[in-house]
Amino acid sequence: MRIDDLDLTAPELIADPYPVLADLRAQTPLAWHPPSGMYLAFGYHASNALLRDRRAGRLWRDRPPAERFEPFNALHRHQMMENEPPEHTRLRGLVAKAFARGHVERLRPRVVELADELLDRLPSQGGFDLLADFAGPLPVAVIAELLGVPPADRELLRPWSNAIVKMYEYERTDAVETRAVTAAAEFADYLRELATVRRARPADDLVSHLAAIEDGGTRLSEDELVASAILLLNAGHEASVNVLGNGMVALLRHPTELDRVRAEPSLIEPAVEEMIRYDAPLHLFERTATQDLTIGDVTIRAGEKAAALLGSANRDPAVFDEPDRFDAGRDPNPHLGFGAGIHFCLGAPLARVELQAAVTTLLRRFSRLELAEPPVVRPTFVLRGYQEVRVRAG
């Protein structure tokens, strides 16, 4: 395939992107893609360089028309992921300081409890949908615990998150955009109210700490607090669902590796890293050149866009031996699943705890776990995952 012919919305690419990406990666590590109007980095080293180069930044531009998209735009305008230093440094520093209050370790045993509670609701024998019944609700429950969202309100979070993240795909309907804007407004209003309550009656949760945290005389504004909390939920929920869904499908399709992990519990941690590498939950992450920069033999001019194709980078044979093989004990495994550089995922430690606990719990609860039918792939490229994963368990 020629890069000019690459259609990021093509159903055949979405169904299995890896053969096409391997073909293009073999032709070039980085090239201009006319259909999207940006450079695409297919190789690991090109992607890693793009993510780390400070001349390639995350530069948010409000979606027009501003009146229609203001609730959606506001969430991005005030979050760390869409800002560069010095704003990024200030926002990330404040959120990281709140995170540093032991939230990840505090949640470790609770994640196991939440996973068990979800599996307790299933029949002891028979089948279930791994996504709808487990991988979907678990990350929302974990992040709700982290933020301090009352149990009665937690069913609100997942629909809001699902609606907002659909805006990140390249092919959207008017109805999708309208739902995203509505969800952004409702989610922001809810978190403003919760922050008001936590300021008056602080608790041991992240919203309370985000409201109170101070560093060098600076605090998060209300808009920044809301945007930061929603970023943590949307990024953490969407990525964790897809890693767990994609990863368990990969593990179940490699029964020898599944048996290895069952026999050696110490393989849980590397197996989770391999899940992230093998079938990446995020396939494309954009940057904009703030000044001319050269990667390899390609010069990206100031103002031009470029994107790291993380799923392609994570299958680069220049870095990973037998990259198309799922290896539960792969070591080293320097995947780019959490990004790289200053925008490396702040929630990576929590995601790892959550995923390790989820896989451990599934294998502990079910001595037999297998795919009941072919999983249904979501019709999206940027955020890669499944719509349904039916499994048999016993």
JOTAHU-V173806 format. One line per field, one symbol per residue. phi: phi as a letter, one per 30 degrees, with the letter a starting at -180 (. if undefined). psi: psi as a letter, one per 20 degrees, with the letter a starting at -180 (. if undefined). burial: I if it has 9 or more other ideal C-beta (glycine too) atoms within 8 Angstrom, else O. A space follows every 50 residues. Layout:
# JOTAHU-V173806
phi->???
psi->???
burial->???
This chain:
# JOTAHU-V173806
phi->.dddcdcdcdeddddadddddddddddadaadceeciadcccdddddddd dcdddccccdbedddeddceeddddddccddcbceddedddddddddddd didddddeddddddddddddddddbjcaceddcbdddddddddddddjde edcddddddddeddddddddbbcddddddddddddddddddddddddddd bdbdbddedddcdbbiicbdddddddddddedddddddddeddddddddd dddbeddddedddbeddeddddddedddbedbcbbdbbddaebbbicccc dejdcbbdcdddedcdddbcdhddcdbdceadbddcdciaidceeddedd ddeddddddededddbdbbaddaedcdddbceccacdabdbcba
psi->qqhhiooijphhghgnihgghgghhhhqhpqpnghikrqpohqghggggg hipiiorooppppqqhhgjgggghhhhjqhhjqrqiggggghggghhghi kjgghhighhggggghgghhiqqhqbrrohghifhghghggghggghkpq hhihihgghgghggiiiirioqrhhggghggggggggggghggghgghhh nqrmrhgghhhiqqokjqrprghhgghgghggggggggggghggggghgg ghimhghghghhhnhiigghhghhggggnphpipoqqppirpqpocjppp qpiqqqppnhhghikoiihppmhjpoohjpprmlrkhjarbijpohjggg gggggghggggghhhohppqphrpqopqlqggopaqhpnpqpq.
burial->OOIOOIOIOOOOIIOOIIOIIIIIIOOOIIIOIOOIOIIIIIIIIIIIII IOIOIIIIOOOIOOOOOOIIIIIIIIIIIIIIIOOOIIIIIIIIIIIIIO OOIIOOIIOIIIOIIIOIIOOIOOOOOIIIIOIIIIIIIIIIIIIIIIIO OOIIOIIIOIIOIIIIIOIOOOOOOIIOIIIIIIIIIIOIIIOIIOOIOO OOOOIIIIIIIOIOIOOOOIOOOIIIIIIIIIIIIIIIIIIIIIIIIIII IIOIOOIIOIIOOOOOIIIIIIIIIIIIIIIIIIIIIIIIOIIOIIOIOI OOOIIIIIIIIIIIIIOOOIOOIOOIOIOIOOIOIIIIIIIOIIIIIIOI IIIIIIIIIIIIIOOIOOIOIOOOIOIIOIIIIIIIOIIIIIIO
